Amino acid sequence: TISAGIGGGYSGSGGKVTIAGGTVTATGNGGAAGIGGGVSEDDGGDGADVTISGGSVTATGGGSNGLGIGGGYGQHNRGDDNNLTLTGITMEVSTDNTSWTDYNGTRNQYMRTKTN
């Protein structure tokens, strides 16, 4: 199956996800998001409304097209226009899982909470 690590299955939307603590590792497969929407050939599954206020979060999109947090990959819609709310934490993003930059609203395949 081509589904998000946390969220939607094939053509499915991610719904609502709240992370307030703990250690969360979410990996999508195919072109699905780590946290968010699944994949579809017609239209990627919409992302999730994700709220993160604590914990250690690592989210990896599947394949080369999946977002760490966002919508699933599809021919017509990447579906990455979901809400991502961060409270008291910051995130980093990477396209190659080696070089990390602060999250500035642009989502990448690899996303994680920033370690201090």
C-alpha positions in Angstrom: 0.0 0.0 0.0 1.0 3.6 -0.5 0.2 5.4 2.7 1.4 8.1 5.0 3.3 7.0 8.1 0.6 8.8 10.1 -2.4 9.9 8.2 -4.1 8.9 5.0 -3.9 5.7 3.0 -4.2 5.6 -0.8 -6.0 8.9 -2.0 -6.7 9.6 1.7 -6.4 12.8 3.5 -4.4 13.1 6.7 -7.1 14.4 9.1 -6.0 16.1 12.3 -2.8 15.1 14.2 -1.7 16.6 17.5 1.8 15.7 19.0 2.4 17.1 22.5 5.3 14.9 23.6 7.2 11.6 23.3 9.3 10.4 20.4 7.5 10.1 17.0 9.1 8.7 13.9 6.8 8.6 10.8 7.8 7.5 7.4 5.6 7.4 4.3 6.1 5.0 1.4 5.8 5.6 -2.3 5.1 9.3 -2.5 3.1 9.6 0.7 3.9 12.0 3.4 5.5 11.0 6.7 2.7 12.7 8.5 -0.3 13.7 6.2 -1.8 12.5 3.0 -1.5 9.3 1.0 -0.8 9.0 -2.7 -3.1 9.0 -5.7 -2.6 8.9 -9.4 -5.3 11.5 -9.9 -4.9 13.8 -6.9 -2.6 13.5 -3.9 -4.3 13.1 -0.6 -4.7 16.3 1.3 -2.3 16.9 4.2 -3.2 16.9 7.8 -3.8 19.7 10.2 -0.7 19.0 12.3 0.0 20.7 15.7 3.3 20.0 17.4 3.9 21.4 20.9 6.6 19.1 22.2 8.4 15.9 21.8 11.0 14.6 19.3 9.4 14.3 15.8 11.0 12.9 12.7 8.9 12.7 9.6 10.1 11.4 6.2 8.2 11.5 3.0 8.2 8.4 0.9 10.1 8.1 -2.4 11.6 11.3 -3.9 8.3 13.2 -4.0 6.8 12.7 -0.5 6.8 15.5 2.0 7.9 15.0 5.6 4.7 16.7 6.7 2.1 17.6 4.1 0.0 16.1 1.3 0.6 13.0 -0.7 2.1 13.1 -4.2 -0.3 13.0 -7.1 -0.2 14.0 -10.8 -2.3 17.1 -10.3 -1.9 18.1 -6.7 0.9 17.8 -4.2 -1.6 18.6 -1.5 0.9 20.4 0.7 -1.4 23.3 1.7 -2.4 21.9 5.1 -1.9 23.6 8.4 1.3 23.1 10.4 1.2 24.8 13.8 4.3 24.8 16.0 4.1 25.9 19.6 7.3 26.2 21.7 9.4 24.1 19.3 11.2 24.7 16.0 11.7 22.4 13.1 14.4 21.8 10.5 14.1 20.5 6.9 16.3 18.7 4.5 16.2 17.5 0.9 19.0 14.9 1.4 18.8 14.0 5.2 22.4 15.4 5.7 22.2 19.1 5.3 19.6 20.7 7.6 18.1 24.3 7.6 15.5 26.0 9.8 11.9 25.5 8.6 10.7 28.7 7.0 7.4 27.5 5.6 8.9 25.4 2.9 8.5 21.7 3.4 10.9 19.0 2.3 11.1 15.3 2.3 12.9 15.2 5.6 11.5 17.2 8.6 12.4 17.0 12.3 12.2 19.0 15.5 15.3 21.1 16.0 17.6 19.9 18.7 19.2 22.5 20.8 
